[in-house]
Amino acid sequence: MQMQTADKARIHATERELVPRLFIRAMFGMVMICLIMVSAYRWMGGPVQYTAPESPVLIERTLFLEGNMSGSAKVFAEDGTLFAEYSTDEGGFISGVWRVLQRERTKARVDLDGPVIVRARENNRLEIFDPSTGWGADLMGFGHDNSAAFARLLN
């Protein structure tokens, strides 16, 4: 008896409620067009990553970063004096960048304690660059609060 009520409770879609085959084919076609366009771009030698537009440097500072897994961080000036110190609540992004630098430097087999260059450009872009590995990042892509953490180091 319960089996019959369960069968009655099933909902069967009518032909009118299904997605039309034309839409399915159109979506598949759009995916294929995108795949072909990206493949052609790469085969023609297009760059894999976006680079920010070049602009003259307004302010540049060479700094040494030190961090740990808890999120606290220290920033030292070029002469070795303590420039800024952040607690675990404040230094999360700077400590995260320090961890990325450690990984990149380990991969490149260079000194882990090298300097980084923080630059503010005329087009309001902020970037960090590691001269020992060539790694760099446009900090504007990480959000206002995170880029402001490095902007404060330039003042």
ChimeraX commands (.cxc) that place a marker at each C-alpha (Angstrom):
marker #1 position 0.00,0.00,0.00 radius 0.5
marker #1 position 2.82,2.39,0.82 radius 0.5
marker #1 position 4.52,1.61,-2.47 radius 0.5
marker #1 position 1.51,2.82,-4.45 radius 0.5
marker #1 position 1.43,6.17,-2.61 radius 0.5
marker #1 position 5.16,6.62,-3.20 radius 0.5
marker #1 position 4.63,6.09,-6.94 radius 0.5
marker #1 position 1.85,8.65,-6.97 radius 0.5
marker #1 position 4.12,11.16,-5.23 radius 0.5
marker #1 position 6.75,11.05,-7.98 radius 0.5
marker #1 position 6.82,14.04,-10.23 radius 0.5
marker #1 position 7.31,13.42,-13.89 radius 0.5
marker #1 position 8.34,16.32,-16.08 radius 0.5
marker #1 position 6.29,16.88,-19.14 radius 0.5
marker #1 position 7.84,17.56,-22.50 radius 0.5
marker #1 position 7.02,21.28,-22.14 radius 0.5
marker #1 position 8.99,21.61,-18.88 radius 0.5
marker #1 position 12.31,20.24,-20.20 radius 0.5
marker #1 position 15.08,22.50,-21.47 radius 0.5
marker #1 position 14.80,22.71,-25.25 radius 0.5
marker #1 position 17.49,20.87,-27.19 radius 0.5
marker #1 position 18.34,24.05,-29.07 radius 0.5
marker #1 position 19.42,25.74,-25.81 radius 0.5
marker #1 position 21.54,22.74,-24.81 radius 0.5
marker #1 position 23.26,22.76,-28.20 radius 0.5
marker #1 position 23.76,26.54,-28.04 radius 0.5
marker #1 position 25.41,26.28,-24.59 radius 0.5
marker #1 position 27.67,23.46,-25.80 radius 0.5
marker #1 position 28.56,25.52,-28.87 radius 0.5
marker #1 position 29.47,28.57,-26.75 radius 0.5
marker #1 position 31.74,26.45,-24.54 radius 0.5
marker #1 position 33.46,25.03,-27.62 radius 0.5
marker #1 position 33.92,28.51,-29.13 radius 0.5
marker #1 position 35.53,29.74,-25.88 radius 0.5
marker #1 position 37.82,26.71,-25.77 radius 0.5
marker #1 position 38.88,27.24,-29.39 radius 0.5
marker #1 position 39.52,30.97,-28.80 radius 0.5
marker #1 position 41.66,30.36,-25.70 radius 0.5
marker #1 position 43.58,27.58,-27.44 radius 0.5
marker #1 position 44.27,29.76,-30.48 radius 0.5
marker #1 position 45.42,32.60,-28.23 radius 0.5
marker #1 position 47.90,30.34,-26.44 radius 0.5
marker #1 position 49.13,28.73,-29.69 radius 0.5
marker #1 position 49.83,32.20,-31.11 radius 0.5
marker #1 position 52.06,32.96,-28.11 radius 0.5
marker #1 position 49.75,35.11,-25.97 radius 0.5
marker #1 position 50.90,35.62,-22.36 radius 0.5
marker #1 position 49.44,33.35,-19.70 radius 0.5
marker #1 position 48.98,36.02,-17.07 radius 0.5
marker #1 position 47.77,39.57,-16.95 radius 0.5
marker #1 position 50.32,42.28,-16.29 radius 0.5
marker #1 position 49.33,45.69,-15.02 radius 0.5
marker #1 position 49.89,48.63,-17.36 radius 0.5
marker #1 position 53.32,50.23,-17.05 radius 0.5
marker #1 position 53.51,53.59,-15.36 radius 0.5
marker #1 position 56.32,55.69,-13.85 radius 0.5
marker #1 position 57.28,54.86,-10.25 radius 0.5
marker #1 position 56.34,57.53,-7.69 radius 0.5
marker #1 position 57.70,55.93,-4.53 radius 0.5
marker #1 position 59.93,52.89,-4.12 radius 0.5
marker #1 position 61.20,51.35,-0.92 radius 0.5
marker #1 position 63.45,48.34,-0.36 radius 0.5
marker #1 position 62.29,46.31,2.64 radius 0.5
marker #1 position 62.95,43.00,4.34 radius 0.5
marker #1 position 59.94,40.96,5.42 radius 0.5
marker #1 position 59.81,38.48,8.24 radius 0.5
marker #1 position 56.72,36.53,9.20 radius 0.5
marker #1 position 55.45,33.32,10.68 radius 0.5
marker #1 position 52.55,30.93,10.36 radius 0.5
marker #1 position 50.54,32.61,13.12 radius 0.5
marker #1 position 50.14,35.76,10.99 radius 0.5
marker #1 position 52.45,38.11,12.84 radius 0.5
marker #1 position 55.00,39.97,10.75 radius 0.5
marker #1 position 57.94,42.32,10.99 radius 0.5
marker #1 position 59.20,44.70,8.35 radius 0.5
marker #1 position 62.79,45.92,8.38 radius 0.5
marker #1 position 64.26,48.89,6.54 radius 0.5
marker #1 position 67.18,48.54,4.17 radius 0.5
marker #1 position 69.66,49.35,6.95 radius 0.5
marker #1 position 68.23,46.56,9.19 radius 0.5
marker #1 position 66.24,48.73,11.61 radius 0.5
marker #1 position 62.75,47.60,12.57 radius 0.5
marker #1 position 60.34,49.56,10.39 radius 0.5
marker #1 position 57.00,48.03,11.44 radius 0.5
marker #1 position 55.76,45.19,13.60 radius 0.5
marker #1 position 52.36,43.54,13.26 radius 0.5
marker #1 position 50.52,41.22,15.63 radius 0.5
marker #1 position 48.70,38.10,14.46 radius 0.5
marker #1 position 45.53,40.17,14.02 radius 0.5
marker #1 position 47.20,42.86,11.91 radius 0.5
marker #1 position 49.88,41.17,9.83 radius 0.5
marker #1 position 48.00,38.36,8.12 radius 0.5
marker #1 position 48.43,39.60,4.55 radius 0.5
marker #1 position 52.05,40.68,4.99 radius 0.5
marker #1 position 52.82,37.34,6.59 radius 0.5
marker #1 position 51.02,35.60,3.72 radius 0.5
marker #1 position 53.17,37.45,1.18 radius 0.5
marker #1 position 56.23,36.47,3.21 radius 0.5
marker #1 position 55.19,32.79,2.93 radius 0.5
marker #1 position 54.79,33.15,-0.86 radius 0.5
marker #1 position 58.26,34.72,-1.02 radius 0.5
marker #1 position 59.69,31.83,0.99 radius 0.5
marker #1 position 58.15,29.30,-1.39 radius 0.5
marker #1 position 59.33,31.17,-4.52 radius 0.5
marker #1 position 62.83,31.59,-3.12 radius 0.5
marker #1 position 63.00,27.93,-2.14 radius 0.5
marker #1 position 61.97,26.92,-5.67 radius 0.5
marker #1 position 64.60,29.26,-7.14 radius 0.5
marker #1 position 67.21,28.08,-4.60 radius 0.5
marker #1 position 68.20,31.60,-3.55 radius 0.5
marker #1 position 68.75,33.22,-0.16 radius 0.5
marker #1 position 65.49,33.25,1.85 radius 0.5
marker #1 position 66.29,36.55,3.56 radius 0.5
marker #1 position 66.63,38.82,0.53 radius 0.5
marker #1 position 64.97,42.21,0.14 radius 0.5
marker #1 position 61.73,43.04,-1.66 radius 0.5
marker #1 position 60.86,46.26,-3.40 radius 0.5
marker #1 position 57.48,47.88,-2.81 radius 0.5
marker #1 position 56.50,50.43,-5.46 radius 0.5
marker #1 position 53.68,52.92,-5.85 radius 0.5
marker #1 position 53.13,53.92,-9.45 radius 0.5
marker #1 position 51.62,57.01,-11.04 radius 0.5
marker #1 position 48.54,55.07,-12.21 radius 0.5
marker #1 position 47.62,54.35,-8.53 radius 0.5
marker #1 position 48.90,50.76,-8.71 radius 0.5
marker #1 position 50.90,49.24,-5.90 radius 0.5
marker #1 position 53.25,46.32,-6.48 radius 0.5
marker #1 position 55.78,44.16,-4.72 radius 0.5
marker #1 position 58.82,42.74,-6.48 radius 0.5
marker #1 position 61.44,40.22,-5.39 radius 0.5
marker #1 position 64.71,40.93,-7.25 radius 0.5
marker #1 position 66.25,37.60,-6.24 radius 0.5
marker #1 position 63.59,35.50,-8.02 radius 0.5
marker #1 position 61.92,37.93,-10.41 radius 0.5
marker #1 position 58.56,37.23,-8.73 radius 0.5
marker #1 position 56.22,40.15,-8.39 radius 0.5
marker #1 position 52.57,40.90,-7.72 radius 0.5
marker #1 position 50.21,43.77,-8.36 radius 0.5
marker #1 position 48.83,44.27,-4.85 radius 0.5
marker #1 position 45.70,46.04,-6.03 radius 0.5
marker #1 position 44.20,42.67,-6.97 radius 0.5
marker #1 position 44.13,41.57,-3.33 radius 0.5
marker #1 position 41.63,44.17,-2.17 radius 0.5
marker #1 position 41.83,47.61,-0.63 radius 0.5
marker #1 position 42.63,46.54,2.94 radius 0.5
marker #1 position 45.44,44.22,1.91 radius 0.5
marker #1 position 47.07,46.67,-0.47 radius 0.5
marker #1 position 46.71,49.41,2.19 radius 0.5
marker #1 position 48.89,47.31,4.49 radius 0.5
marker #1 position 51.77,47.72,2.04 radius 0.5
marker #1 position 50.83,51.31,1.14 radius 0.5
marker #1 position 51.40,52.26,4.78 radius 0.5
marker #1 position 54.95,50.98,4.45 radius 0.5
marker #1 position 55.64,53.59,1.78 radius 0.5
marker #1 position 54.61,56.56,3.93 radius 0.5
marker link #1:1,2 radius 0.2
marker link #1:2,3 radius 0.2
marker link #1:3,4 radius 0.2
marker link #1:4,5 radius 0.2
marker link #1:5,6 radius 0.2
marker link #1:6,7 radius 0.2
marker link #1:7,8 radius 0.2
marker link #1:8,9 radius 0.2
marker link #1:9,10 radius 0.2
marker link #1:10,11 radius 0.2
marker link #1:11,12 radius 0.2
marker link #1:12,13 radius 0.2
marker link #1:13,14 radius 0.2
marker link #1:14,15 radius 0.2
marker link #1:15,16 radius 0.2
marker link #1:16,17 radius 0.2
marker link #1:17,18 radius 0.2
marker link #1:18,19 radius 0.2
marker link #1:19,20 radius 0.2
marker link #1:20,21 radius 0.2
marker link #1:21,22 radius 0.2
marker link #1:22,23 radius 0.2
marker link #1:23,24 radius 0.2
marker link #1:24,25 radius 0.2
marker link #1:25,26 radius 0.2
marker link #1:26,27 radius 0.2
marker link #1:27,28 radius 0.2
marker link #1:28,29 radius 0.2
marker link #1:29,30 radius 0.2
marker link #1:30,31 radius 0.2
marker link #1:31,32 radius 0.2
marker link #1:32,33 radius 0.2
marker link #1:33,34 radius 0.2
marker link #1:34,35 radius 0.2
marker link #1:35,36 radius 0.2
marker link #1:36,37 radius 0.2
marker link #1:37,38 radius 0.2
marker link #1:38,39 radius 0.2
marker link #1:39,40 radius 0.2
marker link #1:40,41 radius 0.2
marker link #1:41,42 radius 0.2
marker link #1:42,43 radius 0.2
marker link #1:43,44 radius 0.2
marker link #1:44,45 radius 0.2
marker link #1:45,46 radius 0.2
marker link #1:46,47 radius 0.2
marker link #1:47,48 radius 0.2
marker link #1:48,49 radius 0.2
marker link #1:49,50 radius 0.2
marker link #1:50,51 radius 0.2
marker link #1:51,52 radius 0.2
marker link #1:52,53 radius 0.2
marker link #1:53,54 radius 0.2
marker link #1:54,55 radius 0.2
marker link #1:55,56 radius 0.2
marker link #1:56,57 radius 0.2
marker link #1:57,58 radius 0.2
marker link #1:58,59 radius 0.2
marker link #1:59,60 radius 0.2
marker link #1:60,61 radius 0.2
marker link #1:61,62 radius 0.2
marker link #1:62,63 radius 0.2
marker link #1:63,64 radius 0.2
marker link #1:64,65 radius 0.2
marker link #1:65,66 radius 0.2
marker link #1:66,67 radius 0.2
marker link #1:67,68 radius 0.2
marker link #1:68,69 radius 0.2
marker link #1:69,70 radius 0.2
marker link #1:70,71 radius 0.2
marker link #1:71,72 radius 0.2
marker link #1:72,73 radius 0.2
marker link #1:73,74 radius 0.2
marker link #1:74,75 radius 0.2
marker link #1:75,76 radius 0.2
marker link #1:76,77 radius 0.2
marker link #1:77,78 radius 0.2
marker link #1:78,79 radius 0.2
marker link #1:79,80 radius 0.2
marker link #1:80,81 radius 0.2
marker link #1:81,82 radius 0.2
marker link #1:82,83 radius 0.2
marker link #1:83,84 radius 0.2
marker link #1:84,85 radius 0.2
marker link #1:85,86 radius 0.2
marker link #1:86,87 radius 0.2
marker link #1:87,88 radius 0.2
marker link #1:88,89 radius 0.2
marker link #1:89,90 radius 0.2
marker link #1:90,91 radius 0.2
marker link #1:91,92 radius 0.2
marker link #1:92,93 radius 0.2
marker link #1:93,94 radius 0.2
marker link #1:94,95 radius 0.2
marker link #1:95,96 radius 0.2
marker link #1:96,97 radius 0.2
marker link #1:97,98 radius 0.2
marker link #1:98,99 radius 0.2
marker link #1:99,100 radius 0.2
marker link #1:100,101 radius 0.2
marker link #1:101,102 radius 0.2
marker link #1:102,103 radius 0.2
marker link #1:103,104 radius 0.2
marker link #1:104,105 radius 0.2
marker link #1:105,106 radius 0.2
marker link #1:106,107 radius 0.2
marker link #1:107,108 radius 0.2
marker link #1:108,109 radius 0.2
marker link #1:109,110 radius 0.2
marker link #1:110,111 radius 0.2
marker link #1:111,112 radius 0.2
marker link #1:112,113 radius 0.2
marker link #1:113,114 radius 0.2
marker link #1:114,115 radius 0.2
marker link #1:115,116 radius 0.2
marker link #1:116,117 radius 0.2
marker link #1:117,118 radius 0.2
marker link #1:118,119 radius 0.2
marker link #1:119,120 radius 0.2
marker link #1:120,121 radius 0.2
marker link #1:121,122 radius 0.2
marker link #1:122,123 radius 0.2
marker link #1:123,124 radius 0.2
marker link #1:124,125 radius 0.2
marker link #1:125,126 radius 0.2
marker link #1:126,127 radius 0.2
marker link #1:127,128 radius 0.2
marker link #1:128,129 radius 0.2
marker link #1:129,130 radius 0.2
marker link #1:130,131 radius 0.2
marker link #1:131,132 radius 0.2
marker link #1:132,133 radius 0.2
marker link #1:133,134 radius 0.2
marker link #1:134,135 radius 0.2
marker link #1:135,136 radius 0.2
marker link #1:136,137 radius 0.2
marker link #1:137,138 radius 0.2
marker link #1:138,139 radius 0.2
marker link #1:139,140 radius 0.2
marker link #1:140,141 radius 0.2
marker link #1:141,142 radius 0.2
marker link #1:142,143 radius 0.2
marker link #1:143,144 radius 0.2
marker link #1:144,145 radius 0.2
marker link #1:145,146 radius 0.2
marker link #1:146,147 radius 0.2
marker link #1:147,148 radius 0.2
marker link #1:148,149 radius 0.2
marker link #1:149,150 radius 0.2
marker link #1:150,151 radius 0.2
marker link #1:151,152 radius 0.2
marker link #1:152,153 radius 0.2
marker link #1:153,154 radius 0.2
marker link #1:154,155 radius 0.2
view
